[in-house]
Amino acid sequence: MKHYIGIDVGSVSTDFVVIDEDENVIDKIYLKTEGRPINTIKQGMAQIKKDLGNISISGVGSTGSGRQLAEIMVGTDVVKNEITCHGVAAMKYNNNVNTIFEIGGQDSKIIIIRDGIIVDFAMNTVCAAGTGSFIDRQASRLNIPIEEFGDYALESKSPVRIAGRCAVFAESDMIHKQQLGYRESDIINGLCEALVRNYLNNVGKGKDIKFPILFQGGVAANKGIKKAFERALGDTITVPEYYDVMGSIGAALMAKSAVGKGGTKFYGFNMIDYEYNTKSFECDGCSNICEVVEVYINGRVGARMGGRCGKWSKLNQDTRCV
């Protein structure tokens, strides 16, 4: 049986998925990145080996903001952006999907699909209001477990309007409403509605939003946000079973499609024991003065990246040591 790994390295979480030849998810791992992606990637790969043993891996794909680091460390066969991977995974679970709402730890995305093709997308570029990290902060401030935060919103009897266009103003408005004596459930529900307004008016502005809609990313677990979307749009939104690791699933599916007769580039689970370090230098070969990043594997240069002209990246194949 062939197996394929998908890795999504984000700023808040790093997710791993293993699928089999029939594209069934047989293992999934969700880890906090905590600013240490190298350690988190090694930890996730070690957990896969522990869960499934020394299984045969036929392909690996990576996505997320740290996808290039995953490529260097693990040896991936395909490296794709989050938009593509989320779109591929969504169409796997619903080939009629027209719109994807994806809200993660630090960013929000909308992906427009027509006839199985991604035709448009947008991401939040300015404010973190509505992302997972902001909601986590509010749950922590209110001393409410994040798993229960959405349930509070569903208990609301009289929603309160919260300013949601800015994370700072939203928090200030919540505190103001608390000091006026409003119930927590009403404030949380008001926050959910404010974040949905912010998403639709900014990320979704000008987009042709059509049903069916899939809601993906960690925030999709928040029942209050889901309900607020449904109230705003007037129909049911679907949260897929693996909503929190859809990027990884997409990366694994694309790795399965990309691997040909030449076989996988995966280094094997021995990479768990390798030592990785990163350094950088400025190239003065031209007026761009590019910062070139060097990733050292076991004390030797394993890869270089960051130059605009490709001068240094061309050396990757010669210097890679695994």
C-alpha distance (Angstrom), angle and dihedral (degrees) to the residues before:
residue distance angle dihedral
M1 . . .
K2 3.79 . .
H3 3.79 120.7 .
Y4 3.80 132.7 -163.6
I5 3.81 129.9 -158.5
G6 3.79 126.4 -147.6
I7 3.82 120.1 -165.3
D8 3.81 124.4 -167.7
V9 3.81 111.1 -172.0
G10 3.80 109.3 -167.3
S11 3.78 134.5 168.4
V12 3.82 93.2 -106.5
S13 3.81 104.5 25.0
T14 3.79 139.2 16.5
D15 3.79 115.5 -149.2
F16 3.80 131.1 -163.5
V17 3.79 128.7 -167.2
V18 3.80 130.8 -178.7
I19 3.79 118.3 -160.3
D20 3.78 128.9 -175.1
E21 3.79 129.2 -133.3
D22 3.80 90.2 -83.2
E23 3.83 89.6 54.0
N24 3.80 94.2 -111.4
V25 3.82 116.5 146.8
I26 3.80 107.4 -116.9
D27 3.80 98.8 169.3
K28 3.80 136.1 15.0
I29 3.79 129.8 -178.4
Y30 3.81 127.3 -170.0
L31 3.81 116.0 -167.4
K32 3.80 134.0 173.0
T33 3.80 109.4 -115.0
E34 3.83 92.1 -151.9
G35 3.80 92.0 -173.4
R36 3.81 92.7 -63.8
P37 3.82 106.7 96.2
I38 3.81 94.7 162.1
N39 3.80 92.4 57.2
T40 3.81 91.3 42.1
I41 3.82 93.6 52.1
K42 3.80 90.7 49.5
Q43 3.81 90.7 46.7
G44 3.81 92.3 50.6
M45 3.79 94.2 48.5
A46 3.82 90.0 47.8
Q47 3.82 89.4 51.9
I48 3.82 91.5 51.8
K49 3.80 90.0 52.2
K50 3.80 90.0 48.2
D51 3.81 93.1 47.8
L52 3.80 98.9 43.7
G53 3.78 106.0 18.5
N54 3.79 123.7 -130.9
I55 3.82 93.3 -32.0
S56 3.79 124.3 173.1
I57 3.81 111.4 -95.2
S58 3.80 114.0 -157.6
G59 3.79 98.6 179.6
V60 3.82 144.3 0.6
G61 3.79 130.6 -157.0
S62 3.80 130.2 -171.9
T63 3.79 134.8 -161.0
G64 3.79 139.4 160.5
S65 3.78 130.8 72.6
G66 3.82 90.0 -56.5
R67 3.81 96.4 46.8
Q68 3.81 93.8 117.9
L69 3.79 91.5 53.1
A70 3.81 89.5 51.0
E71 3.80 89.2 50.6
I72 3.79 91.4 53.9
M73 3.79 95.2 44.8
V74 3.80 101.6 40.2
G75 3.78 105.1 23.9
T76 3.80 103.6 -117.4
D77 3.79 126.4 -159.7
V78 3.80 95.5 -149.2
V79 3.81 132.9 25.2
K80 3.80 115.0 -165.7
N81 3.79 138.1 166.1
E82 3.81 122.3 -105.3
I83 3.80 94.6 -107.6
T84 3.79 92.7 60.7
C85 3.81 94.8 42.8
H86 3.81 95.1 48.1
G87 3.79 89.9 47.7
V88 3.81 93.8 50.3
A89 3.81 92.2 47.8
A90 3.81 93.1 47.5
M91 3.80 92.5 51.2
K92 3.79 89.2 49.6
Y93 3.83 90.3 60.7
N94 3.81 97.7 35.1
N95 3.79 117.2 15.2
N96 3.81 89.9 -171.9
V97 3.81 95.0 59.1
N98 3.82 113.9 133.5
T99 3.81 102.3 177.1
I100 3.80 135.5 28.1
F101 3.79 123.6 -161.2
E102 3.82 108.7 -163.4
I103 3.79 119.7 -178.6
G104 3.78 118.1 174.7
G105 3.76 137.7 166.8
Q106 3.81 99.0 -68.6
D107 3.79 107.7 6.7
S108 3.78 144.3 38.1
K109 3.79 127.2 -143.6
I110 3.78 139.0 -174.0
I111 3.80 119.4 -159.4
I112 3.79 122.3 -166.8
I113 3.82 116.7 -154.3
R114 3.78 127.5 -173.8
D115 3.81 123.6 -178.3
G116 3.80 91.8 -14.1
I117 3.82 95.3 -51.1
I118 3.81 128.3 108.3
V119 3.80 103.6 -123.6
D120 3.82 102.7 167.2
F121 3.79 142.7 5.1
A122 3.79 142.4 171.0
M123 3.80 137.6 -167.1
N124 3.78 134.6 -159.4
T125 3.78 108.2 -98.0
V126 3.79 106.3 175.4
C127 3.80 117.4 27.4
A128 3.81 133.4 40.4
A129 3.81 94.1 -151.8
G130 3.79 107.9 131.6
T131 3.79 97.3 22.3
G132 3.79 124.1 119.3
S133 3.79 95.8 -103.3
F134 3.82 91.7 55.5
I135 3.81 92.4 49.2
D136 3.81 90.2 46.8
R137 3.79 89.2 53.8
Q138 3.80 92.7 51.7
A139 3.80 92.5 47.0
S140 3.80 89.9 50.9
R141 3.82 92.1 47.3
L142 3.81 90.5 52.2
N143 3.81 91.0 44.0
I144 3.81 91.6 -122.5
P145 3.84 121.4 138.6
I146 3.80 107.8 -111.1
E147 3.82 89.5 -127.7
E148 3.81 89.2 62.8
F149 3.81 98.6 40.4
G150 3.81 94.8 94.7
D151 3.80 92.6 46.1
Y152 3.81 89.8 60.3
A153 3.81 89.6 58.1
L154 3.81 91.1 54.8
E155 3.82 89.7 56.9
S156 3.81 92.8 59.1
K157 3.81 117.0 123.6
S158 3.81 99.2 177.1
P159 3.84 113.6 25.7
V160 3.78 117.9 -144.6
R161 3.80 120.9 -141.9
I162 3.80 111.2 -118.8
A163 3.81 125.2 -170.4
G164 3.80 104.1 -114.7
R165 3.79 107.9 171.3
C166 3.80 92.4 94.1
A167 3.81 131.3 32.3
V168 3.81 92.2 -137.0
F169 3.81 94.3 49.0
A170 3.82 91.8 43.9
E171 3.80 91.5 55.5
S172 3.81 92.3 45.1
D173 3.80 90.8 50.0
M174 3.80 91.3 49.3
I175 3.80 91.0 52.3
H176 3.81 90.4 47.9
K177 3.81 91.4 52.0
Q178 3.81 90.7 47.9
Q179 3.78 90.5 53.5
L180 3.80 89.1 52.7
G181 3.80 89.3 57.9
Y182 3.82 102.9 -108.0
R183 3.81 117.0 159.0
E184 3.81 116.3 -98.3
S185 3.80 92.6 -124.1
D186 3.81 91.4 54.8
I187 3.81 92.3 48.2
I188 3.82 92.5 48.1
N189 3.79 91.5 48.1
G190 3.80 89.3 49.4
L191 3.80 89.1 51.0
C192 3.83 91.7 51.2
E193 3.82 90.7 51.4
A194 3.82 91.0 47.0
L195 3.80 92.5 51.4
V196 3.79 91.2 49.3
R197 3.83 90.7 50.2
N198 3.79 89.0 50.0
Y199 3.81 91.7 50.1
L200 3.81 95.3 48.0
N201 3.81 94.0 43.2
N202 3.80 95.4 47.4
V203 3.80 114.9 19.4
G204 3.80 92.7 28.9
K205 3.80 96.6 38.3
G206 3.79 111.5 134.0
K207 3.80 93.3 0.5
D208 3.80 122.4 132.7
I209 3.81 97.9 -122.2
K210 3.79 110.9 -165.6
F211 3.79 134.2 168.2
P212 3.00 139.5 -79.5
I213 3.82 90.8 67.3
L214 3.81 124.6 -176.5
F215 3.81 118.3 -156.4
Q216 3.83 111.4 -150.7
G217 3.80 138.6 171.5
G218 3.78 130.9 59.4
V219 3.82 93.8 -64.4
A220 3.82 89.2 62.8
A221 3.82 86.3 80.0
N222 3.82 88.2 67.8
K223 3.81 105.0 96.6
G224 3.80 91.4 -166.0
I225 3.81 92.8 58.7
K226 3.82 91.7 46.2
K227 3.81 91.5 50.3
A228 3.80 91.4 47.4
F229 3.83 90.2 53.3
E230 3.79 90.2 50.5
R231 3.82 92.0 50.1
A232 3.80 91.3 48.7
L233 3.81 95.3 47.6
G234 3.80 100.4 32.4
D235 3.79 100.7 -127.9
T236 3.81 143.2 72.1
I237 3.81 120.3 -75.5
T238 3.81 119.6 -154.2
V239 3.80 123.5 -133.5
P240 3.83 108.3 -160.4
E241 3.80 121.0 -134.7
Y242 3.81 94.0 -107.8
Y243 3.82 95.3 37.5
D244 3.82 93.0 143.6
V245 3.84 97.1 54.6
M246 3.80 103.0 34.1
G247 3.81 91.7 121.5
S248 3.80 90.3 57.3
I249 3.79 91.7 46.8
G250 3.79 90.1 52.6
A251 3.81 90.9 49.7
A252 3.82 90.9 50.4
L253 3.81 92.1 48.3
M254 3.80 91.2 50.0
A255 3.80 91.0 48.4
K256 3.80 88.7 53.8
S257 3.80 90.1 53.3
A258 3.80 94.8 43.1
V259 3.79 101.4 50.4
G260 3.80 110.8 94.3
K261 3.76 135.5 177.1
G262 3.78 90.9 -60.4
G263 3.80 91.0 72.7
T264 3.77 132.0 -133.8
K265 3.80 128.0 -41.5
F266 3.82 90.6 -143.4
Y267 3.80 110.6 136.4
G268 3.77 94.1 -148.0
F269 3.77 131.3 -114.5
N270 3.82 90.6 -66.3
M271 3.82 86.6 86.6
I272 3.81 86.5 79.2
D273 3.81 88.5 75.9
Y274 3.80 97.3 45.7
E275 3.79 122.1 107.1
Y276 3.80 116.7 -125.5
N277 3.80 128.4 -165.7
T278 3.80 132.9 169.1
K279 3.79 128.7 -145.9
S280 3.80 133.5 163.2
F281 3.79 141.7 -156.9
E282 3.81 137.2 -175.5
C283 3.79 117.5 -108.2
D284 3.82 111.0 -140.0
G285 3.79 94.5 -171.6
C286 3.81 91.2 113.5
S287 3.81 141.3 -1.2
N288 3.83 93.1 -80.9
I289 3.83 91.0 76.9
C290 3.82 91.6 -158.4
E291 3.78 121.4 -158.4
V292 3.80 105.4 -125.4
V293 3.79 116.1 -157.9
E294 3.79 118.8 -148.1
V295 3.78 120.7 -161.6
Y296 3.80 113.0 -158.4
I297 3.81 119.4 -153.2
N298 3.80 114.6 -164.7
G299 3.80 90.0 -18.2
R300 3.83 96.7 -50.0
V301 3.80 129.6 97.5
G302 3.79 106.6 -94.7
A303 3.80 98.6 174.7
R304 3.78 144.4 -10.4
M305 3.78 126.7 -150.1
G306 3.79 141.1 161.3
G307 3.81 103.6 69.4
R308 3.81 117.0 123.1
C309 3.79 97.8 -145.4
G310 3.80 98.3 48.4
K311 3.80 92.9 -120.8
W312 3.79 93.4 128.9
S313 3.79 99.0 34.3
K314 3.80 89.4 59.9
L315 3.79 87.2 67.2
N316 3.81 92.8 59.7
Q317 3.78 96.3 91.2
D318 3.80 93.4 49.8
T319 3.78 96.1 46.3
R320 3.82 100.7 40.5
C321 3.78 106.9 113.6
V322 3.80 104.6 -166.6
